[in-house]
């Protein structure tokens, strides 16, 4: 159960990232669903033999999905 020392903070950071920053720019289901799935996968990884690897792969997959979904979408700051 020591994997929870890694996976719970990662899940909290992902949730906070979406809630505090990303939700203000794009509160659609397009961003909510990938973040929700990543959080569930990270927390589910707590019960595997390699929770750190699962958390890392979930974060990498989240990044890849977000990059693909925002491709071609320009945002001026």
TIMI-2910 file (N, C-alpha, C, CB; in pm, 1 decimal, decimal comma, always signed):
<rs>
+----------+----------+----------+----------+----------+----------+----------+----------+----------+----------+----------+----------+------+
!      n_x !      n_y !      n_z !     ca_x !     ca_y !     ca_z !      c_x !      c_y !      c_z !     cb_x !     cb_y !     cb_z ! resn !
+----------+----------+----------+----------+----------+----------+----------+----------+----------+----------+----------+----------+------+
!    +81,0 !   -119,1 !     +0,0 !     +0,0 !     +0,0 !     +0,0 !    +85,9 !   +126,2 !     +0,0 !    -92,4 !     -0,6 !   +119,2 !  Unk !
!   +216,5 !   +111,6 !     -8,0 !   +303,9 !   +228,6 !    -10,3 !   +291,0 !   +306,1 !   -140,8 !   +448,4 !   +186,5 !    +10,6 !  Unk !
!   +231,3 !   +243,7 !   -241,0 !   +209,0 !   +312,9 !   -367,6 !   +116,9 !   +432,3 !   -352,3 !   +151,8 !   +217,7 !   -469,4 !  Unk !
!    +34,6 !   +431,5 !   -248,4 !    -56,2 !   +544,0 !   -224,4 !    +20,6 !   +672,1 !   -194,3 !   -151,1 !   +511,9 !   -108,8 !  Unk !
!   +142,9 !   +658,8 !   -146,3 !   +225,5 !   +777,0 !   -118,9 !   +261,0 !   +850,4 !   -247,8 !   +353,7 !   +736,8 !    -44,5 !  Unk !
!   +253,8 !   +781,1 !   -359,9 !   +281,0 !   +842,6 !   -489,8 !   +150,6 !   +873,0 !   -563,5 !   +370,3 !   +750,8 !   -575,1 !  Unk !
!    +60,4 !   +778,3 !   -567,5 !    -56,8 !   +791,8 !   -653,2 !   -159,1 !   +892,4 !   -601,0 !   -122,4 !   +658,4 !   -669,5 !  Unk !
!   -178,6 !   +899,5 !   -471,8 !   -277,1 !   +994,4 !   -418,1 !   -234,7 !  +1139,3 !   -443,8 !   -296,5 !   +971,4 !   -267,0 !  Unk !
!   -110,6 !  +1177,8 !   -416,2 !    -71,1 !  +1315,8 !   -449,8 !    -78,5 !  +1346,4 !   -599,5 !    +69,6 !  +1341,8 !   -401,0 !  Unk !
!    -44,6 !  +1249,6 !   -683,8 !    -53,1 !  +1271,7 !   -827,9 !   -199,0 !  +1295,0 !   -868,6 !     +6,6 !  +1151,2 !   -905,5 !  Unk !
!   -289,3 !  +1214,9 !   -814,5 !   -431,5 !  +1232,3 !   -845,3 !   -482,4 !  +1367,4 !   -795,3 !   -514,0 !  +1118,6 !   -783,0 !  Unk !
!   -439,3 !  +1408,9 !   -678,8 !   -481,2 !  +1538,9 !   -624,2 !   -427,1 !  +1652,2 !   -711,9 !   -431,7 !  +1555,7 !   -477,1 !  Unk !
!   -303,2 !  +1640,7 !   -756,8 !   -244,7 !  +1744,2 !   -842,7 !   -318,4 !  +1751,5 !   -976,1 !    -94,9 !  +1716,7 !   -866,3 !  Unk !
!   -352,6 !  +1637,6 !  -1034,8 !   -426,8 !  +1638,3 !  -1161,1 !   -564,0 !  +1702,2 !  -1143,3 !   -441,9 !  +1495,4 !  -1215,5 !  Unk !
!   -632,4 !  +1667,6 !  -1034,2 !   -764,6 !  +1726,1 !  -1008,2 !   -753,8 !  +1876,5 !   -985,0 !   -830,6 !  +1658,4 !   -886,2 !  Unk !
!   -654,5 !  +1918,4 !   -909,4 !   -636,3 !  +2061,0 !   -882,8 !   -598,8 !  +2135,4 !  -1010,2 !   -528,8 !  +2082,5 !   -775,5 !  Unk !
!   -515,4 !  +2075,6 !  -1093,8 !   -477,1 !  +2137,3 !  -1220,0 !   -599,4 !  +2163,0 !  -1306,2 !   -377,1 !  +2049,3 !  -1294,7 !  Unk !
!   -686,4 !  +2063,5 !  -1316,6 !   -807,7 !  +2082,5 !  -1395,6 !   -898,6 !  +2186,2 !  -1330,3 !   -882,3 !  +1949,3 !  -1412,6 !  Unk !
!   -920,8 !  +2174,5 !  -1200,1 !  -1017,2 !  +2260,5 !  -1131,3 !   -972,1 !  +2406,3 !  -1126,4 !  -1040,1 !  +2209,7 !   -990,4 !  Unk !
!   -846,0 !  +2430,2 !  -1097,7 !   -799,0 !  +2567,0 !  -1077,6 !   -759,7 !  +2635,1 !  -1208,2 !   -681,4 !  +2567,4 !   -982,9 !  Unk !
!   -697,6 !  +2562,4 !  -1299,9 !   -642,5 !  +2628,0 !  -1418,1 !   -720,1 !  +2596,6 !  -1546,4 !   -498,6 !  +2587,6 !  -1435,4 !  Unk !
!   -731,1 !  +2471,5 !  -1580,6 !   -784,1 !  +2434,6 !  -1712,0 !   -933,7 !  +2460,4 !  -1722,7 !   -755,3 !  +2288,5 !  -1740,6 !  Unk !
!  -1007,9 !  +2439,5 !  -1616,4 !  -1152,6 !  +2459,6 !  -1618,0 !  -1188,2 !  +2602,8 !  -1657,3 !  -1212,3 !  +2426,4 !  -1481,3 !  Unk !
!  -1104,5 !  +2698,7 !  -1622,6 !  -1132,2 !  +2838,5 !  -1654,9 !  -1118,4 !  +2867,0 !  -1804,3 !  -1039,1 !  +2929,1 !  -1576,6 !  Unk !
!  -1034,5 !  +2789,7 !  -1874,1 !  -1013,3 !  +2810,1 !  -2017,0 !  -1102,2 !  +2720,8 !  -2101,7 !   -868,8 !  +2785,5 !  -2052,0 !  Unk !
!  -1129,3 !  +2600,5 !  -2056,4 !  -1211,0 !  +2506,5 !  -2133,6 !  -1280,0 !  +2411,7 !  -2036,8 !  -1124,3 !  +2427,2 !  -2237,1 !  Unk !
!  -1404,1 !  +2443,9 !  -2003,1 !  -1476,0 !  +2362,6 !  -1905,0 !  -1562,8 !  +2255,2 !  -1970,7 !  -1562,5 !  +2451,6 !  -1817,7 !  Unk !
!  -1533,3 !  +2223,2 !  -2096,2 !  -1613,9 !  +2124,8 !  -2168,1 !  -1578,8 !  +1982,0 !  -2125,6 !  -1594,4 !  +2140,8 !  -2319,1 !  Unk !
!  -1661,3 !  +1890,9 !  -2172,6 !  -1638,9 !  +1748,7 !  -2145,3 !  -1510,8 !  +1701,9 !  -2213,4 !  -1759,3 !  +1664,0 !  -2193,1 !  Unk !
!  -1468,9 !  +1772,3 !  -2318,8 !  -1347,9 !  +1735,8 !  -2391,2 !  -1225,0 !  +1735,9 !  -2301,0 !  -1326,4 !  +1830,4 !  -2507,4 !  Unk !
!  -1221,0 !  +1824,6 !  -2203,5 !  -1108,0 !  +1824,6 !  -2110,7 !  -1139,9 !  +1751,3 !  -1981,2 !  -1066,1 !  +1966,8 !  -2079,8 !  Unk !
!  -1264,9 !  +1752,6 !  -1942,3 !  -1302,8 !  +1686,4 !  -1816,7 !  -1282,5 !  +1535,0 !  -1824,1 !  -1448,9 !  +1717,3 !  -1782,6 !  Unk !
!  -1324,1 !  +1473,3 !  -1932,4 !  -1316,8 !  +1327,2 !  -1942,3 !  -1173,9 !  +1272,6 !  -1938,6 !  -1383,6 !  +1282,1 !  -2069,2 !  Unk !
!  -1080,1 !  +1326,1 !  -2018,0 !   -943,8 !  +1271,5 !  -2009,1 !   -882,8 !  +1287,7 !  -1870,0 !   -854,3 !  +1339,0 !  -2111,6 !  Unk !
!   -908,0 !  +1400,6 !  -1805,6 !   -855,1 !  +1420,9 !  -1671,0 !   -920,5 !  +1323,9 !  -1572,9 !   -877,3 !  +1566,4 !  -1625,4 !  Unk !
!  -1051,5 !  +1304,6 !  -1584,7 !  -1121,3 !  +1211,9 !  -1495,1 !  -1070,1 !  +1069,6 !  -1511,2 !  -1271,5 !  +1216,1 !  -1521,1 !  Unk !
!  -1053,6 !  +1028,6 !  -1635,0 !  -1003,1 !   +893,1 !  -1660,9 !   -861,7 !   +878,2 !  -1606,3 !  -1005,6 !   +861,6 !  -1812,6 !  Unk !
!   -777,3 !   +978,7 !  -1627,4 !   -639,8 !   +972,1 !  -1576,9 !   -637,3 !   +963,7 !  -1424,4 !   -559,5 !  +1094,2 !  -1624,1 !  Unk !
!   -723,2 !  +1038,7 !  -1357,8 !   -728,3 !  +1035,5 !  -1211,4 !   -771,0 !   +898,1 !  -1162,4 !   -824,4 !  +1143,0 !  -1157,9 !  Unk !
!   -871,6 !   +839,7 !  -1226,6 !   -917,7 !   +706,2 !  -1185,9 !   -809,0 !   +601,7 !  -1210,6 !  -1046,6 !   +667,6 !  -1262,1 !  Unk !
!   -739,0 !   +611,8 !  -1324,2 !   -632,0 !   +515,9 !  -1354,4 !   -517,9 !   +529,1 !  -1254,2 !   -579,1 !   +536,9 !  -1497,8 !  Unk !
!   -481,7 !   +652,3 !  -1221,1 !   -373,8 !   +674,0 !  -1123,8 !   -412,6 !   +615,3 !   -988,4 !   -341,9 !   +825,3 !  -1109,8 !  Unk !
!   -534,1 !   +642,5 !   -944,2 !   -577,7 !   +587,8 !   -814,8 !   -591,5 !   +435,9 !   -820,0 !   -711,3 !   +650,7 !   -772,6 !  Unk !
!   -637,2 !   +382,8 !   -931,8 !   -645,3 !   +237,6 !   -947,3 !   -508,4 !   +172,4 !   -947,8 !   -718,3 !   +202,8 !  -1074,8 !  Unk !
!   -408,6 !   +246,0 !   -994,9 !   -272,4 !   +194,0 !   -997,0 !   -214,3 !   +171,8 !   -858,9 !   -184,2 !   +286,7 !  -1072,8 !  Unk !
!   -277,7 !   +227,8 !   -757,7 !   -233,1 !   +207,4 !   -619,2 !   -229,4 !    +59,7 !   -584,4 !   -324,7 !   +281,8 !   -521,4 !  Unk !
!   -320,2 !    -16,2 !   -640,7 !   -334,5 !   -157,4 !   -605,4 !   -259,5 !   -250,9 !   -699,4 !   -479,8 !   -194,5 !   -604,1 !  Unk !
!   -172,2 !   -195,9 !   -783,8 !    -91,8 !   -279,8 !   -872,0 !    +47,7 !   -298,7 !   -812,7 !    -82,8 !   -217,6 !  -1013,6 !  Unk !
!   +125,3 !   -381,5 !   -877,5 !   +261,2 !   -406,4 !   -829,9 !   +355,8 !   -290,6 !   -860,4 !   +314,9 !   -533,5 !   -892,0 !  Unk !
!   +320,4 !   -209,3 !   -960,4 !   +406,7 !    -97,7 !  -1001,4 !   +324,9 !    +31,9 !  -1011,1 !   +475,2 !   -128,9 !  -1137,9 !  Unk !
!   +283,4 !    +87,5 !   -898,8 !   +195,8 !   +205,3 !   -902,6 !   +262,9 !   +328,6 !   -962,5 !   +148,2 !   +237,5 !   -763,4 !  Unk !
!   +393,3 !   +342,6 !   -944,9 !   +462,8 !   +457,9 !   -999,4 !   +461,4 !   +455,1 !  -1151,8 !   +606,3 !   +462,6 !   -947,8 !  Unk !
!   +481,2 !   +337,2 !  -1208,1 !   +478,6 !   +321,1 !  -1353,2 !   +339,1 !   +350,0 !  -1407,7 !   +523,1 !   +179,2 !  -1392,7 !  Unk !
!   +237,3 !   +299,6 !  -1341,5 !    +99,2 !   +324,0 !  -1384,6 !    +68,0 !   +473,2 !  -1380,8 !     -0,5 !   +246,3 !  -1295,5 !  Unk !
!   +109,0 !   +541,0 !  -1274,4 !    +83,9 !   +684,8 !  -1263,2 !   +157,1 !   +761,2 !  -1373,0 !   +127,0 !   +736,3 !  -1125,0 !  Unk !
!   +279,4 !   +724,5 !  -1398,9 !   +356,3 !   +790,2 !  -1504,1 !   +297,3 !   +767,9 !  -1641,9 !   +498,3 !   +741,7 !  -1501,8 !  Unk !
!   +256,3 !   +645,4 !  -1670,1 !   +195,0 !   +615,9 !  -1799,8 !    +61,3 !   +687,0 !  -1815,4 !   +175,9 !   +465,3 !  -1816,7 !  Unk !
!    -14,6 !   +696,9 !  -1707,7 !   -143,1 !   +767,9 !  -1713,1 !   -121,1 !   +916,3 !  -1742,2 !   -220,6 !   +750,4 !  -1580,4 !  Unk !
!    -21,2 !   +975,5 !  -1679,8 !     +8,8 !  +1117,4 !  -1704,5 !    +59,2 !  +1138,6 !  -1846,6 !   +113,1 !  +1169,0 !  -1603,8 !  Unk !
!   +142,2 !  +1047,8 !  -1895,7 !   +191,3 !  +1058,2 !  -2033,2 !    +76,8 !  +1042,8 !  -2132,8 !   +299,6 !   +952,2 !  -2060,1 !  Unk !
!    -14,0 !   +950,4 !  -2106,4 !   -129,8 !   +931,6 !  -2194,2 !   -220,8 !  +1054,5 !  -2190,8 !   -208,9 !   +805,6 !  -2153,1 !  Unk !
!   -238,9 !  +1113,2 !  -2072,6 !   -319,4 !  +1234,9 !  -2061,1 !   -258,1 !  +1346,9 !  -2144,6 !   -331,5 !  +1278,5 !  -1913,5 !  Unk !
!   -128,7 !  +1363,9 !  -2136,7 !    -60,9 !  +1465,8 !  -2215,6 !    -79,7 !  +1440,8 !  -2364,9 !    +87,9 !  +1469,4 !  -2181,0 !  Unk !
!    -63,1 !  +1316,4 !  -2407,6 !    -79,3 !  +1282,8 !  -2549,5 !   -221,1 !  +1310,6 !  -2597,1 !    -44,3 !  +1135,9 !  -2574,0 !  Unk !
!   -319,6 !  +1272,2 !  -2518,0 !   -459,5 !  +1294,7 !  -2555,2 !   -488,4 !  +1443,4 !  -2564,6 !   -554,3 !  +1228,5 !  -2453,9 !  Unk !
!   -443,7 !  +1520,4 !  -2467,9 !   -468,4 !  +1665,1 !  -2470,0 !   -399,0 !  +1731,7 !  -2588,3 !   -420,9 !  +1729,2 !  -2339,1 !  Unk !
!   -279,6 !  +1687,0 !  -2622,8 !   -210,5 !  +1743,4 !  -2738,4 !   -284,6 !  +1712,7 !  -2868,1 !    -67,8 !  +1689,9 !  -2746,0 !  Unk !
!   -334,1 !  +1591,8 !  -2881,1 !   -408,6 !  +1554,4 !  -3000,6 !   -540,4 !  +1631,4 !  -3008,4 !   -435,0 !  +1403,2 !  -3002,1 !  Unk !
!   -608,7 !  +1644,4 !  -2895,8 !   -738,4 !  +1712,8 !  -2896,4 !   -726,3 !  +1862,5 !  -2918,8 !   -810,1 !  +1687,7 !  -2766,6 !  Unk !
!   -614,4 !  +1922,4 !  -2883,8 !   -598,8 !  +2066,2 !  -2902,4 !   -518,9 !  +2100,3 !  -3027,9 !   -531,6 !  +2126,7 !  -2781,3 !  Unk !
!   -482,6 !  +2001,4 !  -3106,3 !   -406,5 !  +2025,9 !  -3228,6 !   -490,0 !  +2111,6 !  -3324,2 !   -365,5 !  +1891,6 !  -3296,4 !  Unk !
!   -427,5 !  +2216,8 !  -3372,7 !   -496,4 !  +2304,6 !  -3466,8 !   -579,8 !  +2411,6 !  -3398,5 !   -584,0 !  +2223,5 !  -3556,9 !  Unk !
!   -597,2 !  +2403,5 !  -3270,0 !   -675,2 !  +2502,8 !  -3196,4 !   -578,9 !  +2609,8 !  -3147,1 !   -754,2 !  +2437,6 !  -3076,8 !  Unk !
!   -591,1 !  +2728,4 !  -3202,8 !   -500,1 !  +2835,7 !  -3161,3 !   -566,7 !  +2920,3 !  -3055,0 !   -458,3 !  +2923,4 !  -3281,8 !  Unk !
!   -489,4 !  +2957,8 !  -2957,0 !   -539,7 !  +3039,5 !  -2848,4 !   -443,5 !  +3156,5 !  -2830,6 !   -554,7 !  +2956,6 !  -2716,2 !  Unk !
!   -496,3 !  +3276,2 !  -2843,3 !   -411,9 !  +3392,9 !  -2823,1 !   -420,9 !  +3438,7 !  -2680,2 !   -450,8 !  +3505,8 !  -2917,5 !  Unk !
!   -306,9 !  +3477,4 !  -2629,2 !   -301,7 !  +3520,0 !  -2488,4 !   -284,2 !  +3669,9 !  -2481,9 !   -186,9 !  +3449,0 !  -2412,2 !  Unk !
+----------+----------+----------+----------+----------+----------+----------+----------+----------+----------+----------+----------+------+
</rs>
